[in-house]
Every structure is written in C-alpha cells, then in structure tokens.
Amino acid sequence: MARSDFLAHEDYCMAVAALAAKRSKDPETQVGACIVNQENDIVGIGYNRMPKDCDDDNLSWLRQGRNQWDTKYPYVCGAVLEAIMNKNGADLKDCTVYVTLFPCTESDKLILQAGIKKVEYLSDQYRDMEMMAASKKFLKLAGIEFSQFQPGVTTIPIDWTVNN
C-alpha cells in the first residue's frame, strides 16, 4: 500500500527553495529559488548571496547606507540569478521558478531572457513598494504567469534519524 502522507510536487519544489534560502547569510532577507522543467525535474537551485570568490564578510549586507555602495544591492546575487547560473546546461525554456519572495525587476529580466514561463512565489511582503508594481507589470507585459503559492502543508519536519 502506498503512503498517503507524501509531499506533493509543488510543496516539494517550494520546500527546496525555502531550504536553499537557509544558506543565505543576509541578516534580513533570505531568498531561495528552485527551477523546475516541464517534466517536473529540478534544473536549478539558488539563494541570495555575494558572488563566488567574494568573501561575504567583506561586503555590506545593509539595506541602507551613506550611499548605494554601502548597501548590499550593488553586490548581492539574487536567488533567481543563482538558480539560473546553477542550471548545469539545462534548457530553461518553459520552466517554472519557485521563489520564496516575489522577484524584483532585475530577476524578471533574467526570467524573461531564460525563457521561464511561470513564477510561483511564497511571499509578497514588498508588494506596496513602487518597484514591485513595476515588477508585476513587467511580467504581465511579457506574458509570464505568476501566482502566490498556497502550500498544501504548514510544516515539513526533517528527521535526521530516519534510516540510520
């Protein structure tokens, strides 16, 4: 008899994005992304981080500073960028990206250029910011489907002792 308490595919994909977000050293906003192809295979995973070979401790993680160069924004690589860069040669055309935070316009550009056709996002916490309205407009103009993810489960426990 098959298990009935298994994790649904969509919950699994968003959980992978949420787990990737836990790798972020950003003290305020941890974002994860998981790209899935039409066969439901994961083809890319990423989280917001400083570029490879740049020490996370030598660049600012601040949201506000004396000027833009004192903030994280000129330096940080977003979760969507990382997931696209980590695709290992996979074709991203018509893929879905599961992302824990609604993407910004910089991520939108990457989504469009990569050929991703659908965005499932968990949080829309910055929805009242003007740039987020621009982001949604951008996706709509490009015909990219987007919707807020509705999890089928509230928690996903991980028991490290299972099968040991």
DSSP file (Angstrom, degrees, kcal/mol; ACC not computed):
  #  RESIDUE AA STRUCTURE BP1 BP2  ACC     N-H-->O    O-->H-N    N-H-->O    O-->H-N    TCO  KAPPA ALPHA  PHI   PSI    X-CA   Y-CA   Z-CA
    1    1 A M              0   0    0      0, 0.0     2,-0.1     0, 0.0     0, 0.0   0.000 360.0 360.0 360.0 134.4    0.0    0.0    0.0
    2    2 A A        -     0   0    0      1,-0.1     2,-0.0     2,-0.0     0, 0.0  -0.406 360.0-100.1 -75.8 149.7    1.4    3.5   -1.0
    3    3 A R        -     0   0    0      1,-0.1     3,-0.2    -2,-0.1    -1,-0.1  -0.356  24.0-163.1 -63.4 147.4    2.0    6.2    1.6
    4    4 A S  S    S+     0   0    0      1,-0.1    -1,-0.1    -2,-0.0    -2,-0.0   0.517  82.0  65.5-106.8 -11.2   -0.7    8.8    1.8
    5    5 A D  S    S+     0   0    0      2,-0.1    -1,-0.1     3,-0.0    -2,-0.1   0.063  72.0 133.0-101.1  25.3    1.4   11.4    3.7
    6    6 A F        -     0   0    0     -3,-0.2     2,-0.4     1,-0.1     0, 0.0  -0.314  64.7 -98.1 -73.9 161.5    3.9   12.0    0.9
    7    7 A L        -     0   0    0      1,-0.1    -1,-0.1     2,-0.0    -2,-0.1  -0.669  36.4-121.7 -83.8 126.3    4.9   15.6   -0.1
    8    8 A A     >  -     0   0    0     -2,-0.4     4,-2.6     1,-0.1     5,-0.2  -0.301  25.9-112.3 -63.1 151.2    3.0   17.0   -3.1
    9    9 A H  H  > S+     0   0    0      1,-0.2     4,-2.4     2,-0.2     5,-0.2   0.901 115.9  48.6 -54.6 -47.4    5.3   18.0   -6.0
   10   10 A E  H  > S+     0   0    0      1,-0.2     4,-2.3     2,-0.2    -1,-0.2   0.900 112.0  49.0 -63.4 -41.3    4.6   21.8   -5.7
   11   11 A D  H  > S+     0   0    0      1,-0.2     4,-2.4     2,-0.2    -1,-0.2   0.897 110.5  52.3 -63.4 -39.5    5.2   21.7   -1.9
   12   12 A Y  H  X S+     0   0    0     -4,-2.6     4,-2.3     2,-0.2    -2,-0.2   0.933 109.5  48.3 -60.6 -47.2    8.4   19.8   -2.5
   13   13 A C  H  X S+     0   0    0     -4,-2.4     4,-1.8     1,-0.2    -2,-0.2   0.910 114.3  44.6 -63.4 -43.3    9.7   22.4   -5.0
   14   14 A M  H  X S+     0   0    0     -4,-2.3     4,-2.7     1,-0.2    -1,-0.2   0.863 111.2  55.0 -69.6 -33.1    8.8   25.4   -2.8
   15   15 A A  H  X S+     0   0    0     -4,-2.4     4,-2.7    -5,-0.2    -2,-0.2   0.889 105.8  51.8 -64.8 -38.1   10.4   23.5    0.2
   16   16 A V  H  X S+     0   0    0     -4,-2.3     4,-2.4     2,-0.2    -1,-0.2   0.918 111.1  47.9 -62.5 -42.8   13.6   23.1   -1.8
   17   17 A A  H  X S+     0   0    0     -4,-1.8     4,-2.0     2,-0.2    -2,-0.2   0.919 112.8  48.3 -62.6 -43.8   13.6   26.9   -2.5
   18   18 A A  H  X S+     0   0    0     -4,-2.7     4,-0.9     2,-0.2    -2,-0.2   0.880 111.6  49.5 -65.1 -38.5   12.9   27.6    1.2
   19   19 A L  H >< S+     0   0    0     -4,-2.7     3,-0.6     1,-0.2     4,-0.3   0.901 109.3  51.9 -67.3 -40.4   15.7   25.2    2.2
   20   20 A A  H >< S+     0   0    0     -4,-2.4     3,-2.1     1,-0.2     4,-0.4   0.893 102.1  61.0 -60.7 -39.0   18.1   26.9   -0.2
   21   21 A A  H >< S+     0   0    0     -4,-2.0     3,-1.6     1,-0.3    -1,-0.2   0.807  91.0  68.2 -58.6 -29.4   17.1   30.3    1.4
   22   22 A K  T << S+     0   0    0     -4,-0.9    -1,-0.3    -3,-0.6    -2,-0.2   0.671  90.3  63.8 -65.1 -15.7   18.5   29.0    4.7
   23   23 A R  T <  S+     0   0    0     -3,-2.1    -1,-0.3    -4,-0.3    -2,-0.2   0.672  79.9 106.8 -79.3 -18.0   22.0   29.1    3.0
   24   24 A S    <   -     0   0    0     -3,-1.6    25,-0.1    -4,-0.4     6,-0.1  -0.364  56.9-158.6 -67.5 137.6   21.8   32.9    2.7
   25   25 A K        +     0   0    0     23,-0.4    -1,-0.1    -2,-0.1    24,-0.1   0.401  52.9 125.0 -93.1   1.3   24.0   35.0    5.0
   26   26 A D        -     0   0    0     22,-0.4    -2,-0.1     3,-0.2    36,-0.0  -0.463  56.0-148.8 -61.4 122.2   21.8   38.1    4.5
   27   27 A P  S    S+     0   0    0      0, 0.0    -1,-0.2     0, 0.0     3,-0.1   0.685  88.6  27.6 -71.4 -16.1   20.7   39.1    8.1
   28   28 A E  S    S+     0   0    0      1,-0.2     2,-0.5    33,-0.2    -2,-0.1   0.795 122.9  31.2-112.6 -40.8   17.3   40.5    7.0
   29   29 A T        -     0   0    0      2,-0.0     2,-0.6    19,-0.0    -1,-0.2  -0.933  55.8-175.3-133.0 109.7   16.1   38.8    3.8
   30   30 A Q        -     0   0    0     -2,-0.5     2,-0.4    -3,-0.1    -9,-0.1  -0.913  13.7-177.9-104.0 123.8   16.8   35.2    2.9
   31   31 A V        -     0   0    0     -2,-0.6    17,-1.7   -10,-0.2     2,-0.3  -0.961   6.7-173.1-125.8 139.0   15.5   34.2   -0.5
   32   32 A G  E     -A   47   0A   0     -2,-0.4    68,-2.3    15,-0.2     2,-0.3  -0.936   3.0-164.6-128.1 154.3   15.6   30.8   -2.3
   33   33 A A  E     -AB  46  99A   0     13,-2.7    13,-2.3    -2,-0.3     2,-0.4  -0.994   5.9-171.3-139.5 145.3   14.7   29.7   -5.8
   34   34 A C  E     -AB  45  98A   0     64,-2.6    64,-3.2    -2,-0.3     2,-0.5  -0.978  11.9-154.0-137.7 120.9   14.1   26.4   -7.4
   35   35 A I  E     -AB  44  97A   0      9,-3.3     8,-2.9    -2,-0.4     9,-1.2  -0.833  12.5-170.8-100.9 132.7   13.6   26.0  -11.2
   36   36 A V  E     -AB  42  96A   0     60,-3.1    60,-2.7    -2,-0.5     6,-0.2  -0.970  11.6-140.6-126.1 134.9   11.6   23.0  -12.5
   37   37 A N    >   -     0   0    0      4,-2.6     3,-2.0    -2,-0.4    57,-0.1  -0.203  39.5 -88.3 -85.8-177.3   11.3   21.9  -16.1
   38   38 A Q  T 3  S+     0   0    0      1,-0.3    -1,-0.1     2,-0.1    56,-0.0   0.683 127.6  58.0 -68.1 -17.6    8.1   20.5  -17.8
   39   39 A E  T 3  S-     0   0    0      2,-0.1    -1,-0.3     0, 0.0     3,-0.1   0.303 119.5-110.8 -91.1   8.5    9.0   17.0  -16.7
   40   40 A N  S <  S+     0   0    0     -3,-2.0     2,-0.4     1,-0.3    -2,-0.1   0.721  71.9 142.3  67.2  24.5    9.0   18.2  -13.0
   41   41 A D        -     0   0    0      2,-0.0    -4,-2.6     1,-0.0     2,-0.4  -0.789  56.7-118.2 -92.9 138.4   12.7   17.8  -12.7
   42   42 A I  E     +A   36   0A   0     -2,-0.4    -6,-0.3    -6,-0.2     3,-0.1  -0.632  37.1 170.4 -73.7 126.4   14.7   20.3  -10.7
   43   43 A V  E     +     0   0A   0     -8,-2.9    47,-0.3    -2,-0.4     2,-0.3   0.464  61.0  17.3-117.9  -5.8   17.1   22.0  -13.1
   44   44 A G  E     -A   35   0A   0     -9,-1.2    -9,-3.3    44,-0.0     2,-0.3  -0.919  53.3-174.3-166.9 141.1   18.4   24.9  -10.9
   45   45 A I  E     +A   34   0A   0     -2,-0.3     2,-0.3    37,-0.2   -11,-0.2  -0.995  18.0 157.7-136.1 141.0   18.6   26.0   -7.3
   46   46 A G  E     -A   33   0A   0    -13,-2.3   -13,-2.7    -2,-0.3     2,-0.3  -0.983  20.5-161.3-156.3 167.6   19.9   29.2   -5.8
   47   47 A Y  E     -A   32   0A   0     -2,-0.3     2,-0.3   -15,-0.2   -15,-0.2  -0.966  43.1 -83.6-146.7 159.3   19.8   31.6   -2.9
   48   48 A N        +     0   0    0    -17,-1.7   -22,-0.4    -2,-0.3   -23,-0.4  -0.504  68.5 135.6 -71.4 129.6   20.7   35.3   -2.4
   49   49 A R  B     -E   77   0B   0     28,-2.3    28,-3.9    -2,-0.3     3,-0.1  -0.952  57.5 -82.5-159.9 169.8   24.4   35.6   -1.8
   50   50 A M        -     0   0    0     -2,-0.3    26,-0.1    26,-0.2     4,-0.1  -0.528  66.2 -81.2 -77.8 155.6   27.5   37.5   -2.6
   51   51 A P    >   -     0   0    0      0, 0.0     3,-1.8     0, 0.0    -1,-0.1  -0.170  58.6 -85.4 -57.5 151.9   29.3   36.4   -5.8
   52   52 A K  T 3  S+     0   0    0      1,-0.3     3,-0.1    -3,-0.1    -3,-0.0  -0.239 116.3  24.2 -56.0 146.4   31.5   33.4   -5.7
   53   53 A D  T 3  S+     0   0    0      1,-0.2     2,-0.6    -3,-0.1    -1,-0.3   0.504  97.5 109.5  70.4   6.8   35.1   34.2   -4.6
   54   54 A C  S <  S-     0   0    0     -3,-1.8     2,-0.3    -4,-0.1    -1,-0.2  -0.964  75.9-122.2-110.0 120.6   33.9   37.3   -2.8
   55   55 A D    >   -     0   0    0     -2,-0.6     3,-2.0     1,-0.2     4,-0.4  -0.437  11.7-143.6 -64.2 121.7   34.1   37.0    1.0
   56   56 A D  G >  S+     0   0    0     -2,-0.3     3,-0.5     1,-0.3    -1,-0.2   0.752 100.0  57.5 -56.6 -25.4   30.6   37.6    2.4
   57   57 A D  G 3  S+     0   0    0      1,-0.2    -1,-0.3     3,-0.0     4,-0.1   0.590 100.0  57.1 -84.8 -10.0   32.2   39.3    5.4
   58   58 A N  G <  S+     0   0    0     -3,-2.0     2,-0.3     2,-0.1    -1,-0.2   0.445 100.3  63.5-100.7  -1.2   34.0   41.9    3.3
   59   59 A L  S <  S-     0   0    0     -3,-0.5     2,-0.1    -4,-0.4    13,-0.1  -0.895  91.5 -98.2-121.6 154.4   30.9   43.3    1.5
   60   60 A S        -     0   0    0     -2,-0.3    15,-0.1    11,-0.3    11,-0.1  -0.420  22.6-173.1 -74.5 140.6   27.9   45.1    3.1
   61   61 A W        +     0   0    0     -2,-0.1   -33,-0.2     9,-0.1    -1,-0.1   0.195  48.2 126.4-107.4  10.6   24.7   43.3    3.9
   62   62 A L        -     0   0    0      8,-0.3    10,-2.7     1,-0.1    11,-0.4  -0.391  53.7-152.9 -73.0 145.9   23.0   46.6    4.8
   63   63 A R  S    S+     0   0    0      1,-0.2     2,-0.4     8,-0.2    -1,-0.1   0.783  86.5  27.3 -82.5 -31.6   19.7   47.7    3.2
   64   64 A Q  S    S+     0   0    0      6,-0.1     2,-0.2     7,-0.1    -1,-0.2  -0.980  71.3 153.3-132.9 145.4   20.5   51.4    3.7
   65   65 A G        -     0   0    0     -2,-0.4     6,-0.1    -3,-0.1     3,-0.1  -0.831  61.8 -73.7-150.7-172.0   23.8   53.2    4.0
   66   66 A R  S    S-     0   0    0     -2,-0.2     2,-0.3     1,-0.1    -1,-0.0   0.860 116.7  -8.5 -60.7 -35.0   25.5   56.6    3.4
   67   67 A N  S >  S-     0   0    0     -3,-0.0     3,-1.8     0, 0.0     4,-0.1  -0.898  88.5 -84.9-150.3 177.0   25.3   55.8   -0.3
   68   68 A Q  G >  S+     0   0    0      1,-0.3     3,-1.5    -2,-0.3     5,-0.1   0.792 121.9  63.2 -61.7 -27.1   24.3   52.9   -2.5
   69   69 A W  G 3  S+     0   0    0      1,-0.3    -1,-0.3     4,-0.1    -9,-0.3   0.638  95.9  59.9 -74.4 -12.5   27.9   51.5   -2.3
   70   70 A D  G <  S+     0   0    0     -3,-1.8    -8,-0.3   -11,-0.1    -1,-0.3   0.343  99.2  74.6 -91.9   5.2   27.4   51.0    1.4
   71   71 A T  S <  S-     0   0    0     -3,-1.5   -11,-0.3    -4,-0.1    -8,-0.2  -0.587  88.3-114.6-111.0 174.9   24.5   48.7    0.8
   72   72 A K  S >> S+     0   0    0    -10,-2.7     4,-2.8    -2,-0.2     3,-1.6   0.723  94.2  86.5 -77.9 -22.7   24.1   45.1   -0.4
   73   73 A Y  T 34 S+     0   0    0    -11,-0.4    -1,-0.2     1,-0.3    -4,-0.1   0.785  84.9  49.2 -60.8 -36.6   22.3   46.0   -3.6
   74   74 A P  T 34 S+     0   0    0      0, 0.0    -1,-0.3     0, 0.0    -2,-0.1   0.709 124.5  31.1 -72.8 -13.7   25.3   46.6   -5.9
   75   75 A Y  T <4 S+     0   0    0     -3,-1.6    -2,-0.2    -4,-0.2    -3,-0.1   0.802  90.1  97.2-112.5 -38.9   26.9   43.4   -4.9
   76   76 A V     <  -     0   0    0     -4,-2.8     2,-0.5   -26,-0.1   -26,-0.2  -0.258  59.4-140.6 -67.4 140.5   24.4   40.7   -3.9
   77   77 A C  B     -E   49   0B   0    -28,-3.9   -28,-2.3   -30,-0.1    -1,-0.1  -0.884  26.2-127.6 -95.5 126.4   23.4   38.0   -6.4
   78   78 A G     >  -     0   0    0     -2,-0.5     4,-2.3   -30,-0.2   -31,-0.2  -0.228  18.7-109.5 -72.5 163.8   19.7   37.2   -6.2
   79   79 A A  H  > S+     0   0    0      1,-0.2     4,-2.5     2,-0.2   -46,-0.2   0.867 118.2  51.7 -61.8 -39.5   18.3   33.7   -5.8
   80   80 A V  H  > S+     0   0    0      2,-0.2     4,-2.5     1,-0.2     5,-0.2   0.928 109.4  50.3 -66.0 -44.4   16.8   33.6   -9.3
   81   81 A L  H  > S+     0   0    0      1,-0.2     4,-2.7     2,-0.2    -2,-0.2   0.936 112.4  47.6 -56.1 -47.8   20.2   34.7  -10.8
   82   82 A E  H  X S+     0   0    0     -4,-2.3     4,-1.8     1,-0.2   -37,-0.2   0.900 110.8  50.6 -62.7 -41.8   21.9   31.9   -8.8
   83   83 A A  H  < S+     0   0    0     -4,-2.5   -38,-0.2     2,-0.2    -1,-0.2   0.902 112.7  46.8 -64.6 -39.9   19.4   29.3   -9.8
   84   84 A I  H >< S+     0   0    0     -4,-2.5     3,-1.3     1,-0.2    -2,-0.2   0.917 112.9  48.8 -66.9 -42.8   19.8   30.2  -13.5
   85   85 A M  H 3< S+     0   0    0     -4,-2.7     3,-0.4     1,-0.3    -1,-0.2   0.790 109.7  53.7 -66.9 -26.8   23.6   30.2  -13.2
   86   86 A N  T 3< S+     0   0    0     -4,-1.8    -1,-0.3     1,-0.2   -41,-0.2   0.146  73.8 110.9 -92.9  19.6   23.4   26.8  -11.5
   87   87 A K  S X  S-     0   0    0     -3,-1.3     3,-1.8   -43,-0.1    -1,-0.2   0.589  70.5-142.7 -74.6 -10.1   21.3   25.2  -14.2
   88   88 A N  T 3   -     0   0    0     -3,-0.4    -2,-0.1     1,-0.3    -1,-0.1   0.873  69.7 -47.1  50.9  45.8   24.2   22.9  -15.4
   89   89 A G  T 3  S+     0   0    0      1,-0.3    -1,-0.3   -46,-0.0    -2,-0.1   0.406  97.9 145.5  83.4  -2.4   23.4   23.2  -19.1
   90   90 A A    <   -     0   0    0     -3,-1.8     2,-0.5   -47,-0.3    -1,-0.3  -0.364  54.8-114.8 -68.5 147.4   19.6   22.5  -18.7
   91   91 A D        -     0   0    0      1,-0.1    -1,-0.1     2,-0.1    24,-0.1  -0.729  23.8-166.1 -80.5 125.7   17.3   24.3  -21.1
   92   92 A L    >   +     0   0    0     -2,-0.5     3,-2.1    22,-0.3    25,-0.2   0.416  40.9 132.3 -95.3   1.6   15.1   26.7  -19.0
   93   93 A K  T 3  S+     0   0    0      1,-0.3    23,-0.2    23,-0.1    22,-0.1  -0.334  82.7   0.4 -58.3 128.0   12.6   27.3  -21.8
   94   94 A D  T 3  S+     0   0    0     21,-2.9    -1,-0.3     1,-0.2    22,-0.2   0.619  99.6 143.7  67.8  16.7    9.0   27.0  -20.4
   95   95 A C    <   -     0   0    0     -3,-2.1    22,-2.2    20,-0.2    23,-1.3  -0.282  46.9-127.1 -77.6 168.6   10.2   26.2  -16.9
   96   96 A T  E     -Bc  36 118A   0    -60,-2.7   -60,-3.1    21,-0.2     2,-0.5  -0.952  14.8-151.2-113.9 137.2    8.6   27.2  -13.6
   97   97 A V  E     -Bc  35 119A   0     21,-2.6    23,-2.8    -2,-0.4     2,-0.6  -0.952   1.6-158.2-110.3 127.6   10.6   29.0  -10.9
   98   98 A Y  E     +Bc  34 120A   0    -64,-3.2   -64,-2.6    -2,-0.5     2,-0.4  -0.908  21.7 175.8 -98.0 123.4    9.5   28.6   -7.3
   99   99 A V  E     -Bc  33 121A   0     21,-2.9    23,-1.7    -2,-0.6   -66,-0.2  -0.990  35.3-139.8-136.1 140.7   10.8   31.5   -5.3
  100  100 A T  E    S+     0   0A   0    -68,-2.3    23,-1.3    -2,-0.4     2,-0.4   0.654  91.8  36.7 -76.3 -14.7   10.3   32.4   -1.7
  101  101 A L  E    S- c   0 123A   0    -69,-0.3    23,-0.2    21,-0.2    -1,-0.1  -1.000  99.2 -96.4-138.4 136.3    9.9   36.1   -2.4
  102  102 A F        -     0   0    0     21,-2.4    24,-0.1    -2,-0.4    -2,-0.1  -0.242  55.3-107.3 -51.5 132.3    8.3   37.8   -5.3
  103  103 A P        -     0   0    0      0, 0.0    -1,-0.1     0, 0.0     2,-0.1  -0.254  25.2-128.0 -70.6 150.7   11.1   38.7   -7.8
  104  104 A C     >  -     0   0    0     -3,-0.1     4,-2.3     1,-0.1     5,-0.1  -0.285  36.4 -94.0 -83.0 175.1   12.4   42.2   -8.4
  105  105 A T  H  > S+     0   0    0      1,-0.2     4,-2.1     2,-0.2     5,-0.1   0.833 125.5  57.6 -64.5 -31.9   12.7   43.7  -11.9
  106  106 A E  H  > S+     0   0    0      1,-0.2     4,-1.3     2,-0.2    -1,-0.2   0.922 109.9  44.1 -63.8 -42.0   16.4   42.5  -12.1
  107  107 A S  H  > S+     0   0    0      1,-0.2     4,-2.6     2,-0.2    -2,-0.2   0.874 108.6  59.0 -67.6 -36.8   15.2   38.9  -11.6
  108  108 A D  H  X S+     0   0    0     -4,-2.3     4,-2.7     1,-0.2     5,-0.2   0.908 101.9  53.8 -57.9 -42.7   12.4   39.5  -14.0
  109  109 A K  H  X S+     0   0    0     -4,-2.1     4,-2.5     1,-0.2    -1,-0.2   0.911 110.8  46.1 -59.0 -42.4   14.9   40.3  -16.8
  110  110 A L  H  X S+     0   0    0     -4,-1.3     4,-2.2     2,-0.2     6,-0.2   0.897 110.5  53.0 -67.0 -41.2   16.7   37.1  -16.1
  111  111 A I  H  X>S+     0   0    0     -4,-2.6     5,-1.7     2,-0.2     4,-0.8   0.931 112.9  44.6 -59.5 -46.8   13.4   35.1  -16.0
  112  112 A L  H ><5S+     0   0    0     -4,-2.7     3,-0.9     1,-0.2    -2,-0.2   0.940 113.9  48.3 -63.6 -48.5   12.4   36.5  -19.4
  113  113 A Q  H 3<5S+     0   0    0     -4,-2.5    -1,-0.2     1,-0.3    -2,-0.2   0.818 110.4  52.4 -64.3 -31.0   15.8   36.0  -21.0
  114  114 A A  H 3<5S-     0   0    0     -4,-2.2   -22,-0.3    -5,-0.2    -1,-0.3   0.660 112.3-118.5 -79.4 -16.2   16.0   32.4  -19.8
  115  115 A G  T <<5 +     0   0    0     -3,-0.9   -21,-2.9    -4,-0.8   -20,-0.2   0.592  54.7 160.5  87.9  11.1   12.6   31.6  -21.2
  116  116 A I      < -     0   0    0     -5,-1.7    -1,-0.3    -6,-0.2   -20,-0.2  -0.472  20.1-170.0 -65.9 136.8   11.0   30.7  -17.9
  117  117 A K        +     0   0    0    -22,-2.2    28,-2.0   -25,-0.2     2,-0.4   0.541  58.9  42.9-110.3 -10.3    7.2   30.9  -18.3
  118  118 A K  E     -cd  96 145A   0    -23,-1.3   -21,-2.6    26,-0.2     2,-0.5  -0.999  54.5-163.0-144.9 139.6    5.8   30.7  -14.8
  119  119 A V  E     -cd  97 146A   0     26,-2.6    28,-2.1    -2,-0.4     2,-0.6  -0.985   3.3-172.4-122.1 121.6    6.7   32.2  -11.4
  120  120 A E  E     -cd  98 147A   0    -23,-2.8   -21,-2.9    -2,-0.5     2,-0.4  -0.971  16.0-174.2-109.3 118.9    5.3   30.7   -8.1
  121  121 A Y  E     -cd  99 148A   0     26,-2.0    28,-3.7    -2,-0.6   -21,-0.2  -0.893  23.0-160.7-119.3 147.8    6.2   32.9   -5.2
  122  122 A L  E    S+     0   0A   0    -23,-1.7     2,-0.4    -2,-0.4   -21,-0.2   0.912  76.1  33.5 -88.6 -51.4    5.6   32.4   -1.5
  123  123 A S  E     -c  101   0A   0    -23,-1.3   -21,-2.4   -24,-0.2    -1,-0.2  -0.850  43.7-179.3-113.9 144.4    5.8   35.9    0.0
  124  124 A D    >   +     0   0    0     -2,-0.4     3,-2.0   -23,-0.2     4,-0.1  -0.249  33.7 143.1-126.1  41.2    4.8   39.2   -1.5
  125  125 A Q  T 3  S+     0   0    0      1,-0.3     3,-0.3     2,-0.1    -1,-0.1   0.693  70.9  48.4 -62.6 -20.9    5.9   41.2    1.6
  126  126 A Y  T >  S+     0   0    0      1,-0.2     3,-2.3    -3,-0.1     6,-0.3   0.143  72.5 122.7-103.2  20.2    7.2   44.2   -0.5
  127  127 A R  T <   +     0   0    0     -3,-2.0    -1,-0.2     1,-0.3    -2,-0.1   0.721  68.2  59.0 -56.6 -25.5    4.0   44.4   -2.6
  128  128 A D  T 3  S+     0   0    0     -3,-0.3    -1,-0.3    -4,-0.1     2,-0.3   0.534  82.8 101.3 -84.6  -5.7    3.4   48.1   -1.6
  129  129 A M  S X> S-     0   0    0     -3,-2.3     4,-1.4     1,-0.1     3,-0.9  -0.586  78.1-128.3 -79.4 141.5    6.7   49.3   -3.0
  130  130 A E  H 3> S+     0   0    0      1,-0.3     4,-1.9    -2,-0.3     3,-0.2   0.869 107.4  58.0 -56.3 -39.7    6.6   51.0   -6.4
  131  131 A M  H 3> S+     0   0    0      1,-0.2     4,-2.0     2,-0.2    -1,-0.3   0.819 102.2  54.6 -63.7 -29.8    9.3   48.8   -7.8
  132  132 A M  H <> S+     0   0    0     -3,-0.9     4,-2.2    -6,-0.3    -1,-0.2   0.858 105.4  52.1 -73.8 -33.1    7.2   45.7   -7.0
  133  133 A A  H  X S+     0   0    0     -4,-1.4     4,-2.2    -3,-0.2    -2,-0.2   0.901 110.3  49.7 -64.2 -39.4    4.3   47.1   -9.0
  134  134 A A  H  X S+     0   0    0     -4,-1.9     4,-2.6     2,-0.2    -2,-0.2   0.887 108.1  53.9 -64.8 -38.4    6.8   47.6  -11.9
  135  135 A S  H  X S+     0   0    0     -4,-2.0     4,-2.2     2,-0.2    -2,-0.2   0.925 109.9  45.8 -62.6 -45.2    7.9   44.1  -11.5
  136  136 A K  H  X S+     0   0    0     -4,-2.2     4,-2.4     2,-0.2    -1,-0.2   0.895 112.7  51.0 -65.6 -39.7    4.4   42.7  -11.8
  137  137 A K  H  X S+     0   0    0     -4,-2.2     4,-2.7     2,-0.2    -2,-0.2   0.919 108.7  52.7 -61.4 -43.2    3.7   45.0  -14.8
  138  138 A F  H  X S+     0   0    0     -4,-2.6     4,-1.5     1,-0.2    -2,-0.2   0.926 110.8  45.8 -57.9 -49.3    6.9   43.7  -16.4
  139  139 A L  H  <>S+     0   0    0     -4,-2.2     5,-2.6     1,-0.2     4,-0.5   0.903 112.6  50.7 -64.2 -41.6    5.9   40.1  -16.0
  140  140 A K  H ><5S+     0   0    0     -4,-2.4     3,-1.3     1,-0.2    -2,-0.2   0.927 108.4  51.9 -61.9 -45.0    2.4   40.7  -17.3
  141  141 A L  H 3<5S+     0   0    0     -4,-2.7    -1,-0.2     1,-0.3    -2,-0.2   0.839 111.1  48.3 -60.5 -32.9    3.7   42.5  -20.4
  142  142 A A  T 3<5S-     0   0    0     -4,-1.5    -1,-0.3    -5,-0.2    -2,-0.2   0.485 114.8-116.1 -87.4  -3.4    5.9   39.6  -21.1
  143  143 A G  T < 5 +     0   0    0     -3,-1.3     2,-0.5    -4,-0.5    -3,-0.2   0.754  59.7 155.1  75.5  23.4    3.1   37.1  -20.7
  144  144 A I      < -     0   0    0     -5,-2.6     2,-0.3    -6,-0.2    -1,-0.3  -0.752  40.0-133.9 -86.8 124.2    4.8   35.4  -17.7
  145  145 A E  E     +d  118   0A   0    -28,-2.0   -26,-2.6    -2,-0.5     2,-0.3  -0.575  30.6 176.2 -75.1 135.8    2.2   33.6  -15.5
  146  146 A F  E     +d  119   0A   0     -2,-0.3     2,-0.3   -28,-0.2   -26,-0.2  -0.999   6.7 165.3-143.0 144.5    2.7   34.3  -11.8
  147  147 A S  E     -d  120   0A   0    -28,-2.1   -26,-2.0    -2,-0.3     2,-0.4  -0.994  40.7-101.7-154.7 152.0    0.8   33.4   -8.7
  148  148 A Q  E     -d  121   0A   0     -2,-0.3   -26,-0.2   -28,-0.2     2,-0.1  -0.624  45.7-116.9 -77.6 129.2    1.2   33.3   -5.0
  149  149 A F        -     0   0    0    -28,-3.7    -1,-0.1    -2,-0.4   -29,-0.0  -0.412  20.7-157.8 -68.9 134.5    2.0   29.8   -3.8
  150  150 A Q        -     0   0    0     -2,-0.1  -139,-0.1    -3,-0.0    -1,-0.1  -0.912  19.5-139.0-114.0 101.5   -0.6   28.1   -1.5
  151  151 A P        -     0   0    0      0, 0.0     3,-0.0     0, 0.0  -140,-0.0  -0.256   7.5-148.8 -64.1 145.6    1.2   25.4    0.5
  152  152 A G  S    S+     0   0    0   -144,-0.1     2,-0.3     1,-0.0  -142,-0.0   0.609  86.3  38.1 -85.2 -14.1   -0.6   22.1    1.0
  153  153 A V        -     0   0    0      1,-0.1     3,-0.1  -145,-0.1    -1,-0.0  -0.939  67.7-146.1-132.9 155.6    1.2   21.6    4.3
  154  154 A T  S    S+     0   0    0     -2,-0.3     2,-0.3     1,-0.2    -1,-0.1   0.749  83.4  18.5 -94.1 -26.2    2.2   24.1    7.0
  155  155 A T        -     0   0    0      2,-0.0    -1,-0.2     0, 0.0     0, 0.0  -0.977  55.0-156.4-141.5 155.5    5.4   22.4    8.1
  156  156 A I        -     0   0    0     -2,-0.3     2,-0.1    -3,-0.1    -3,-0.0  -0.848  21.4-156.7-131.4  95.8    7.8   19.9    6.7
  157  157 A P        -     0   0    0      0, 0.0     2,-0.5     0, 0.0    -2,-0.0  -0.442   2.2-151.3 -73.6 145.9    9.8   18.2    9.5
  158  158 A I        -     0   0    0     -2,-0.1     2,-0.8     3,-0.0     3,-0.1  -0.973   5.4-163.5-118.4 117.5   13.1   16.6    8.7
  159  159 A D    >   -     0   0    0     -2,-0.5     3,-1.2     1,-0.1     0, 0.0  -0.875   4.1-169.7-103.2 104.9   14.0   13.7   10.9
  160  160 A W  T 3  S+     0   0    0     -2,-0.8    -1,-0.1     1,-0.2    -2,-0.0   0.626  82.2  63.8 -70.0 -13.3   17.8   13.1   10.6
  161  161 A T  T >  S+     0   0    0      2,-0.1     3,-1.6    -3,-0.1    -1,-0.2   0.617  73.9 111.2 -88.2 -11.8   17.5    9.8   12.5
  162  162 A V  T <  S+     0   0    0     -3,-1.2     0, 0.0     1,-0.3     0, 0.0  -0.407  89.3   6.2 -65.4 135.6   15.3    8.1    9.9
  163  163 A N  T 3         0   0    0     -2,-0.1    -1,-0.3     1,-0.1    -2,-0.1   0.673 360.0 360.0  66.0  21.1   17.1    5.2    8.1
  164  164 A N    <         0   0    0     -3,-1.6    -2,-0.1     0, 0.0    -1,-0.1   0.413 360.0 360.0 -98.9 360.0   20.2    5.5   10.3
